[in-house]
């Protein structure tokens, strides 16, 4: 099973790279597959590559669902 997660671009870097942030974790990823990105855009991230731009409301709703799923799996 593969998992792609929404994440926000915080900095555009040279060579089609960008810095993203997810719950305080920062990572440099490739944005070569998505055109015309800007700081603040949300993208779907999979194994270090932005696959597509995603609407902010949809990204935030998906992240909330992932947080809820993590809570369900947490030990009491």
N, C-alpha and C positions, 0 to 999 in steps of 0.2 A: 504494500500500500504506500502511496506517495502522499505527502502533505505539502500543500502550498499555503502560505499565510500572507495576509495583507500587512504591509508595513509602509511607513512614511519616509520619504526622502528628506534628509536634512541638509545635504550638501551634494552638489554636482562636482565631479572630479574629472580630470583629463582622461583620455582614452576610453570613453564610454563607460565610466565607472561612477558610482555614487555611494555616499555614506547614508545608511538608513538607521532608524532607531525603532526599537520595539521594546516597550516596557523598560526603558533605560539601558538596554543593550545596544551597542553601536557595532555595525559591521559594514565593510566595504563590499559592494556587490557590482555585478555587471548589469548595465542598462542598455546593452547593445541591441537587444531585441525589441525595444520600445522607443518610438520616436517622440520628440518634442516634450520631454519631461521637464518639470520645474520643481524647485524646492517647495515642499509642502504637498506634493502629489503623493497619492497612495498607489502602490503597485502590489501585484501578487508575486510573492517571492518563493522560488523553489530552487534548492541546491545552489544558492549563490547567484541566481539569475532572476531579474525582473522579467516576468512573462507577459504582463499586461497592466495597463493603468486600470484602477478601480475607483469607483465613486466613494467619496469620504464616508457618506452615511452607510453604505454597504460594508465598507472596510471596518468601521467602528462596530457595527452590528455583528459582523463575523468574529471580530476579536472578543466581543462580549460573550458570544456563544462558546468560544474556545475556553474562556476563563470559567464559565459555568461548567463545562465538561470536565475541566481539571478539578473543580471542587467536588464533583460527583465521584471522581476516582480517588480522592484524598481519603486517607484512613481517618476514622473518627477519633 
